[in-house]
Amino acid sequence: MQKYICLVCGYIYDPEVGDPDNNVAPGTAFEDIPEEWTCPLCGVGKDQFEETEG
């Protein structure tokens, strides 16, 4: 699965790990995360993320 990086703080969302602290289960594709989800480090929305390699 493709990983996504926050353009503001550099947090990387890895679908294999998810974001369990914010109720996003492991295996959840980025596209399937609720729109109201925000970066767990800096709080920006999903629109501030882009696909990244590795």
ABEGO torsion letter per residue (X at the ends): XBBBBBAAAGBBBBAAAEBAAAGBBBGBBAAABBAABBBAAAGBBAAABBBBBX
